[in-house]
Amino acid sequence: MRKWVVKSFGEPKDVWTLQENATSLEPGPGQVKVKVESCGLGLPDILMSRNNYPLTPPLPFTPSQEAAGEVIAIGKGVDEALIGTRVVGPTLFQAQAGGLAETCLMRATGNDDGILSGLLPIPDGMSGVEAAGLYIPYQTAWVALVRRAKITKDDVVLVLGASGSSGNAAVQLAKAKGARVIAVAGGQQKAAFCKSIGADDVIDRREQDITEAALKLTNGKGVSIVFDPVGGKAARAAFKATAFEGRFVIIGYASGDWARIALEETVMKNISLMGAMPVGWSAVEVLASHQDLIKHWQDGTINLSNSQVFDFDDAVTAATYIAEGNVEGKVVIKLNGSR
């Protein structure tokens, strides 16, 4: 088996190694082995490589938190009917079995209704590349906007880092739910990408002040929801443009620093601060969000074909692309003849 391995911490170009004859891991109880069609890479993979991520596995580990492919083996307690099915879901990257390999491991424990907590079905007509770009970005956007912020068609949503993987998902999902979307991106090329995926307005943070531009676009009222995977100065600027009773949803810290907002700053405008991460939900809840996202994909209100796709042998190039901030959409690695 071929797989990429991180044996020491540092930049991907310096520490990612392709192993040509690696030992293939076998599934344990409640696990399945998946022949990977495609897998997703994201900023967490870069941060793990640098040992700057809360969920960094012990060395040596294989990157990629999400993958899509065919179940080819099962562990004890898993239904044999799963063999041969196409699934997408989180990999067991913390157990050193991430998706950047020809095969990976996933969890397949179920509940009393037979719903699996780790695996989600890939619908007919969806390619492995599309599926690999679906799981983490769109589950994150769904939890943030639908579950936590209770988005409605009357909302105005400001999306920071809108050209990135979760930002791209948030822009499209917010539009699919009927809201108005203001995207924030850096540079003309990324701004054009945001317009192409449906943003109503785009703020180029390199040329415009985020606070002033957002307030101007909303006639001084501010935005009702902020989707923040960036943190830092951009988050501060977005907070200042948050409307009365607005919801500020914290996703991550792509800038290198979390959003710095004091609790007392939320009081006068009754602003709600809330965290969002697609973990901890029941199998029933995850399946319901997946089904909702699939419906939007089927009716064309979200587009999964705009990922930046790299071949397996070019994984380091893909990781460097992320590390240098060149992402537009989701970075996906294809292998095993993936469509």
C-alpha positions in Angstrom: 0.0 0.0 0.0 1.1 3.6 -0.7 0.5 6.3 1.9 1.9 9.7 2.9 3.4 9.8 6.4 4.5 12.6 8.7 7.5 11.4 10.7 8.5 14.7 12.2 6.9 18.1 12.7 7.5 21.0 10.2 6.2 22.3 6.9 4.7 19.6 4.6 7.3 20.1 1.9 10.0 19.2 4.5 8.3 16.4 6.5 5.7 14.6 4.3 7.1 11.3 2.9 5.5 8.9 0.5 5.8 5.3 1.6 5.6 2.9 -1.4 5.3 -0.4 0.5 3.5 0.5 3.7 1.7 -2.0 5.8 -2.0 -1.8 5.3 -3.9 -1.4 8.6 -6.8 -3.8 9.3 -10.1 -2.7 10.9 -10.6 -3.3 14.6 -14.0 -3.7 16.3 -16.5 -1.2 15.0 -14.3 -0.1 12.2 -14.2 -0.5 8.4 -11.3 -0.4 5.9 -12.0 1.8 2.9 -10.4 1.8 -0.5 -9.9 5.6 -0.9 -11.3 7.2 -4.1 -10.5 10.7 -2.9 -9.6 12.5 0.3 -9.8 16.0 1.5 -7.0 18.2 2.8 -7.4 21.3 4.8 -5.7 23.8 7.1 -5.9 21.4 10.1 -3.6 19.0 8.2 -1.1 21.8 7.8 -1.4 22.8 11.5 -1.0 19.1 12.6 2.1 18.9 10.5 3.4 21.9 12.5 2.2 20.4 15.8 -0.1 23.4 16.2 -3.6 21.7 16.3 -5.5 20.4 19.3 -6.2 17.0 17.6 -2.6 16.4 16.4 -1.9 12.6 16.3 1.3 11.1 17.7 4.1 10.6 15.2 4.2 9.1 12.6 0.8 9.7 11.2 -1.0 9.9 7.9 -2.8 13.2 7.1 -6.4 13.8 5.9 -9.4 13.9 8.2 -12.0 13.0 5.6 -12.2 10.5 2.7 -14.6 8.9 0.3 -14.4 5.4 -1.1 -15.6 1.8 -1.0 -15.7 -0.4 2.1 -13.5 -3.4 1.4 -13.2 -5.0 4.9 -15.0 -4.8 8.2 -14.1 -5.3 11.9 -15.9 -7.2 14.6 -19.5 -6.0 15.1 -19.9 -4.3 11.7 -22.6 -5.5 9.3 -21.2 -7.4 6.4 -23.7 -5.7 4.1 -21.4 -2.6 4.2 -18.8 -4.4 2.1 -18.9 -2.9 -1.4 -20.8 0.2 -0.5 -19.5 3.7 -1.2 -19.2 5.9 1.9 -17.8 9.3 3.0 -16.8 10.3 6.5 -14.1 11.1 9.0 -11.0 9.0 9.0 -9.3 7.6 12.1 -6.5 10.1 11.6 -5.8 10.4 15.3 -5.1 6.6 15.2 -2.5 7.3 12.5 -4.9 6.0 9.8 -5.8 9.2 7.8 -7.2 9.3 4.3 -4.0 10.3 2.4 -3.4 6.6 1.5 -4.7 4.0 -0.8 -6.7 2.6 2.1 -7.8 4.1 5.4 -9.8 3.3 8.4 -13.2 4.7 9.5 -15.5 4.2 12.5 -18.8 2.4 11.8 -20.5 2.0 15.1 -24.3 2.2 15.0 -27.3 2.9 17.2 -30.5 1.1 17.8 -31.9 2.4 14.5 -29.0 1.0 12.5 -27.7 4.4 11.7 -23.9 4.6 11.6 -22.2 7.4 13.4 -19.1 7.6 11.2 -20.1 6.6 7.7 -22.5 8.4 5.4 -23.7 7.1 2.1 -22.5 8.6 -1.2 -25.6 9.1 -3.4 -25.8 7.8 -6.9 -24.2 10.2 -9.4 -21.8 11.8 -6.9 -18.1 11.4 -7.7 -15.5 10.5 -5.2 -14.0 14.0 -5.7 -17.3 15.7 -4.9 -17.9 13.4 -1.9 -14.5 14.1 -0.5 -15.2 17.9 -0.7 -18.5 17.5 1.1 -18.0 16.1 4.5 -16.1 18.5 6.7 -16.7 21.8 5.0 -20.4 21.4 4.6 -21.0 19.7 7.9 -19.2 22.6 9.5 -21.3 25.2 7.6 -24.5 23.3 8.4 -23.8 23.1 12.1 -22.8 26.7 12.2 -25.6 28.2 10.2 -28.5 25.8 10.5 -28.1 24.2 13.9 -26.3 27.0 15.9 -27.3 30.3 14.2 -30.8 29.2 13.1 -30.4 30.8 9.7 -33.6 32.1 7.9 -34.2 33.8 4.6 -34.3 37.2 6.4 -30.7 36.9 7.6 -27.7 38.8 6.2 -24.6 36.5 6.6 -21.1 37.8 6.6 -18.6 35.0 5.7 -15.0 35.5 6.6 -12.4 33.5 4.6 -15.2 33.0 2.0 -12.9 31.6 -0.7 -11.6 28.8 1.6 -13.1 25.4 2.1 -15.5 26.1 5.0 -16.1 29.6 3.7 -17.1 28.3 0.3 -19.5 25.9 1.9 -21.0 28.6 4.1 -21.6 31.0 1.2 -23.3 28.3 -0.8 -25.4 26.9 2.1 -26.5 30.3 3.2 -27.7 31.1 -0.3 -29.4 27.8 -0.5 -31.3 28.7 2.7 -32.4 32.0 1.1 -30.2 34.4 3.0 -28.3 37.4 1.7 -24.5 36.7 1.7 -21.6 39.2 2.1 -18.3 37.4 1.4 -14.9 38.6 2.6 -11.9 37.5 0.7 -8.3 38.8 0.0 -7.6 39.9 -3.6 -9.5 40.3 -6.8 -9.1 36.7 -7.9 -10.6 35.3 -4.6 -13.3 38.0 -4.7 -14.3 36.9 -8.2 -14.4 33.3 -7.0 -16.8 34.3 -4.2 -19.1 36.0 -6.8 -19.0 32.9 -8.9 -20.3 30.7 -6.1 -23.2 33.0 -5.4 -22.2 35.7 -2.9 -24.4 38.8 -3.3 -21.6 41.2 -2.3 -17.9 40.8 -1.8 -15.6 42.8 0.5 -11.9 42.7 -0.7 -10.2 42.9 2.7 -7.0 44.1 1.0 -8.7 47.1 -0.5 -11.6 47.8 1.9 -12.2 48.1 5.6 -14.4 45.2 6.6 -16.4 47.1 9.2 -17.1 50.1 7.1 -17.9 48.1 4.0 -20.3 45.8 5.8 -22.2 48.6 7.5 -22.5 50.5 4.2 -23.8 47.4 2.5 -26.5 47.0 5.2 -27.4 50.7 5.5 -25.8 50.9 8.9 -27.7 48.0 10.4 -25.0 45.5 10.4 -25.1 41.7 9.6 -27.2 39.3 11.5 -24.8 36.3 11.3 -21.0 36.2 11.1 -19.4 33.0 10.1 -15.8 33.2 11.3 -13.2 30.5 10.5 -10.4 33.2 10.4 -10.2 35.0 13.8 -7.7 37.8 14.4 -8.2 41.3 13.0 -10.8 40.2 10.5 -12.9 38.8 13.3 -12.7 42.0 15.3 -13.7 44.0 12.2 -16.6 41.7 11.6 -17.8 41.9 15.2 -18.0 45.7 14.9 -20.4 45.2 12.0 -22.6 42.7 13.8 -26.3 43.9 14.1 -28.5 44.1 17.2 -29.3 40.6 18.3 -26.7 39.2 15.8 -25.1 35.8 16.1 -21.3 35.6 15.8 -20.3 32.0 15.1 -16.7 31.0 15.8 -15.3 28.2 13.6 -11.5 28.5 13.7 -8.4 30.6 13.6 -6.9 30.5 10.1 -5.2 33.8 10.8 -3.2 32.2 13.6 -5.3 33.8 16.4 -8.8 33.3 17.7 -11.4 36.0 17.7 -10.7 38.3 20.6 -14.1 39.5 21.9 -14.7 40.4 25.5 -18.0 39.2 27.0 -19.0 42.8 28.0 -18.8 43.8 24.3 -21.8 41.6 23.5 -24.2 43.2 26.1 -25.3 46.5 24.6 -26.3 45.0 21.3 -27.5 41.6 22.7 -25.0 39.8 20.4 -24.7 36.0 20.8 -21.3 34.3 20.6 -21.4 30.7 19.7 -18.9 28.0 18.8 -19.5 25.5 16.0 -17.7 22.3 15.1 -19.1 19.1 13.4 -18.3 16.8 16.3 -20.3 15.4 19.2 -23.6 15.1 17.4 -25.6 11.9 17.4 -25.7 9.6 14.4 -29.3 10.6 13.7 -28.4 14.3 13.7 -25.4 13.8 11.4 -27.4 11.8 9.0 -30.2 14.4 9.0 -27.7 17.2 8.1 -26.1 15.0 5.4 -29.5 14.3 3.9 -30.3 18.0 3.9 -27.0 18.8 2.2 -27.6 16.1 -0.4 -31.0 17.6 -1.3 -29.3 20.9 -1.9 -26.7 19.2 -4.1 -29.4 17.4 -6.0 -31.4 20.5 -6.7 -28.3 22.4 -7.7 -28.2 25.0 -4.9 -24.8 23.8 -3.8 -22.0 22.9 -6.2 -19.4 20.4 -5.2 -17.5 20.5 -8.5 -15.4 23.6 -7.7 -12.7 21.8 -5.6 -9.0 22.2 -6.4 -8.1 18.7 -7.3 -4.6 17.2 -7.1 -3.2 13.7 -7.9 -2.0 11.5 -5.1 1.7 11.9 -6.0 1.2 15.7 -5.8 0.0 15.8 -2.2 2.9 17.9 -1.0 2.1 20.5 -3.7 -1.5 20.5 -2.5 -0.5 20.9 1.1 1.9 23.8 0.2 -1.0 25.4 -1.7 -3.0 25.4 1.5 -0.1 26.6 3.6 0.5 29.5 1.3 -3.1 30.6 1.4 -3.9 29.9 -2.3 -7.1 27.9 -1.7 -10.3 28.5 -3.6 -12.9 26.0 -2.5 -11.8 22.6 -1.1 -8.5 20.9 -1.8 -9.1 17.2 -2.8 -6.6 14.5 -3.6 -7.8 11.8 -6.0 -6.5 8.3 -6.3 -7.5 4.7 -7.1 -9.1 5.8 -10.4 -11.4 8.3 -8.7 -13.8 10.1 -10.9 
